[in-house]
Amino acid sequence: FKFKPNKKMFLIATLLVAVFGLVFAWGVYTPKSISSQETVLYDAKTGSGDEDIAAELEDQGIIKSDWFFRLYALFSGKSDKLQAGLYDFSPGMSIAAIINKLVTGDVAKHRITLIEGWDAVDIANYLEKKNFYKKDEFLAAIDADYSQEFAFLKSKPKGMSLEGYIFPDTYRVPVGTSAEQFVRIILNNFNNRLGAELRKKIAA
């Protein structure tokens, strides 16, 4: 006995595949709430798999269904590429967009703008007012020794402030970054902006 598929069966199978495809696309690319402006800070812990993350995101009301999340993560080959960290998610984001952020490690960031002319105290007051860091916490961090990490600081007289090395700029600082890590970000920015002529002047 040979099984011979007929046109009717083929059409039914095609229809079922099309319906599944549409439902899957709706689940993955349509946000839970298109109009939502709400932002939720989500902590993807180290060692969490796609199943854990999907369940937590559904519990927090960020995604429609953990099933669509896990299915998309599996089919896209991204289930083992999700990175730990603190993320800004919203019910207004699709599952595809959320997974993309998790894969690229696009963690939540503070926008910190340091104005030209500010001294260390001005910066510390600003950071405390914005609830980024306590004033004393930042002032202690800026007094630490970073000369082993940044060559341009080796010639800095001992006890001299780092104020001259704070480049006025807008910094995108990952949420959870310590005050000392923030100072390192500032110094790294200064280092990246150092031209050959300025390096000679510092050496002199």
MOMO-V474561 format. One record per helix or strand of 2 or more residues. SS is the DSSP state (H for helix, E for strand). FROM is the first residue (numbers start at 1). LEN is the number of residues. If there is no record, write none. Layout:
<<SS & FROM & LEN> <SS & FROM & LEN>>
This chain:
<<H & 7 & 23> <E & 40 & 5> <H & 50 & 10> <H & 66 & 10> <E & 85 & 5> <H & 95 & 10> <E & 109 & 5> <H & 120 & 10> <H & 135 & 8> <H & 151 & 3> <H & 163 & 3> <E & 170 & 5> <H & 179 & 15> <H & 196 & 8>>
